[in-house]
Amino acid sequence: MHAARDGWQDESGLEAGNEIGIETVHDEGDLDTMVTNGGATSPRSGEVVAGMLAALLGMAALTAAHWWSAADPATANLFLIRLSSWLPGGLRIGPYGGKEITALAVWLGSWILLFVTLKWFELRLRFWTLFFTIGMMILLVLLWPPVYHKIYGWPT
């Protein structure tokens, strides 16, 4: 879109207020409108929130798989080793590979689902960034052995 087609040029062929003759693609008002109304190329905050929530859910799945393998190793480790076999060389790292596959599957699946669901929404990024940060810190603390040993009542 050129300024000439929109009637922004004066008789001399220059844009009004532009003495050096540089054409602009959009007027500042057009850009403001496009950004605030969510133009075709402007990303929405729902896409960002979907990524953050998916990462948080993946980390929650990793934490849950780890807690399960610590609480009931006989059952959990057999299942997690079976999942580990899907990774190249996964059997060499034991049930940890199954925990990785679990986290990856939850992260990727929830990212696709949340992206499709939230991509049309404008959400408050400040709130969701704080929610993501606090949630990630809580999950990381829950993975720390002295913490979950204390929760299970095991000696630390």
C-alpha positions as CSV (number, residue, x, y, z in Angstrom):
1,M,0.0,0.0,0.0
2,H,1.5,3.3,-1.1
3,A,0.7,6.7,0.2
4,A,-0.3,7.9,-3.3
5,R,-3.1,5.4,-3.6
6,D,-4.6,6.6,-0.3
7,G,-4.6,10.2,-1.2
8,W,-1.9,11.3,1.2
9,Q,0.3,13.1,-1.4
10,D,0.0,16.8,-2.2
11,E,0.2,18.3,-5.8
12,S,4.1,18.1,-5.8
13,G,4.0,14.3,-5.4
14,L,5.3,14.4,-1.9
15,E,3.6,13.2,1.2
16,A,2.1,16.0,3.3
17,G,4.7,16.9,5.9
18,N,7.5,14.8,4.2
19,E,9.8,17.2,2.4
20,I,12.4,14.6,1.4
21,G,10.0,12.4,-0.6
22,I,10.2,9.1,1.4
23,E,7.0,7.1,1.1
24,T,5.6,5.4,4.1
25,V,3.7,2.2,3.9
26,H,1.4,2.9,6.8
27,D,0.3,6.0,8.7
28,E,1.1,5.9,12.4
29,G,-2.7,5.8,13.1
30,D,-3.0,2.8,10.9
31,L,-0.2,1.0,12.7
32,D,-1.7,1.8,16.1
33,T,-5.1,0.5,15.0
34,M,-3.6,-2.6,13.5
35,V,-1.7,-3.4,16.7
36,T,-4.5,-2.7,19.1
37,N,-7.1,-4.5,17.0
38,G,-4.8,-7.4,16.3
39,G,-3.9,-7.1,12.7
40,A,-3.2,-10.3,10.7
41,T,0.5,-10.1,11.4
42,S,0.4,-9.0,15.1
43,P,0.8,-11.9,17.5
44,R,-1.7,-12.1,20.3
45,S,-0.8,-12.6,23.9
46,G,-2.8,-15.8,24.0
47,E,-0.1,-17.5,21.9
48,V,2.5,-16.5,24.5
49,V,0.3,-17.7,27.4
50,A,-0.3,-21.0,25.6
51,G,3.5,-21.6,25.4
52,M,4.0,-20.7,29.1
53,L,1.2,-22.9,30.3
54,A,2.3,-25.8,28.2
55,A,5.8,-25.5,29.6
56,L,4.4,-25.4,33.1
57,L,2.2,-28.5,32.4
58,G,5.2,-30.3,31.0
59,M,7.2,-29.6,34.1
60,A,4.2,-30.7,36.3
61,A,4.2,-34.0,34.4
62,L,7.9,-34.4,35.0
63,T,7.4,-33.7,38.7
64,A,4.4,-36.1,38.9
65,A,6.3,-38.9,37.1
66,H,9.3,-38.4,39.4
67,W,7.2,-38.5,42.5
68,W,5.4,-41.6,41.2
69,S,8.7,-43.4,40.6
70,A,9.9,-42.4,44.0
71,A,6.7,-43.5,45.8
72,D,6.1,-46.8,43.9
73,P,9.3,-47.8,42.1
74,A,8.2,-51.3,41.4
75,T,5.2,-50.3,39.3
76,A,6.3,-46.9,38.0
77,N,9.8,-47.9,36.9
78,L,8.5,-50.7,34.8
79,F,6.1,-48.4,33.0
80,L,8.7,-45.6,32.7
81,I,11.4,-48.0,31.3
82,R,8.9,-49.1,28.7
83,L,8.5,-45.5,27.7
84,S,12.3,-45.1,27.8
85,S,12.6,-47.6,25.0
86,W,11.2,-45.0,22.6
87,L,14.2,-42.8,23.1
88,P,17.4,-43.6,21.2
89,G,19.7,-45.1,23.9
90,G,16.9,-44.6,26.4
91,L,17.3,-48.0,28.1
92,R,20.8,-46.9,29.2
93,I,19.3,-44.1,31.3
94,G,16.6,-46.2,32.9
95,P,13.3,-44.8,34.0
96,Y,14.5,-41.2,33.6
97,G,13.9,-41.5,29.8
98,G,10.3,-42.4,30.5
99,K,10.0,-39.3,32.7
100,E,11.4,-37.2,29.8
101,I,8.9,-38.8,27.3
102,T,6.0,-38.1,29.7
103,A,7.0,-34.5,30.1
104,L,7.5,-34.1,26.3
105,A,4.2,-35.6,25.4
106,V,2.3,-33.5,28.0
107,W,4.2,-30.3,26.9
108,L,3.7,-30.8,23.2
109,G,0.1,-32.0,23.4
110,S,-1.0,-29.2,25.8
111,W,0.9,-26.6,23.7
112,I,-1.0,-27.6,20.5
113,L,-4.3,-27.7,22.4
114,L,-3.7,-24.4,24.3
115,F,-2.4,-22.7,21.2
116,V,-5.5,-23.5,19.2
117,T,-7.7,-22.5,22.1
118,L,-6.0,-19.3,23.2
119,K,-4.6,-17.8,20.0
120,W,-7.5,-15.5,19.5
121,F,-7.4,-14.0,22.9
122,E,-5.6,-11.0,24.3
123,L,-4.6,-11.9,27.9
124,R,-2.8,-9.9,30.6
125,L,0.8,-11.0,30.2
126,R,1.9,-9.5,33.5
127,F,-0.4,-11.9,35.4
128,W,0.4,-15.0,33.4
129,T,4.1,-14.3,33.5
130,L,4.0,-14.1,37.3
131,F,1.8,-17.2,37.4
132,F,4.3,-19.1,35.2
133,T,7.3,-17.9,37.2
134,I,5.8,-18.8,40.6
135,G,4.4,-22.1,39.3
136,M,7.8,-23.1,37.8
137,M,9.6,-22.3,41.0
138,I,7.2,-24.3,43.1
139,L,7.6,-27.3,40.7
140,L,11.4,-27.0,40.8
141,V,11.3,-27.0,44.6
142,L,9.0,-30.0,44.7
143,L,11.6,-31.9,42.6
144,W,14.3,-31.3,45.1
145,P,15.0,-34.5,47.1
146,P,15.0,-33.0,50.6
147,V,11.6,-31.5,50.0
148,Y,9.8,-34.6,48.6
149,H,11.5,-36.8,51.1
150,K,10.1,-34.6,53.9
151,I,6.6,-34.8,52.3
152,Y,6.8,-38.6,52.1
153,G,8.1,-38.7,55.7
154,W,11.4,-40.3,54.6
155,P,14.7,-39.4,56.3
156,T,16.5,-36.6,54.6
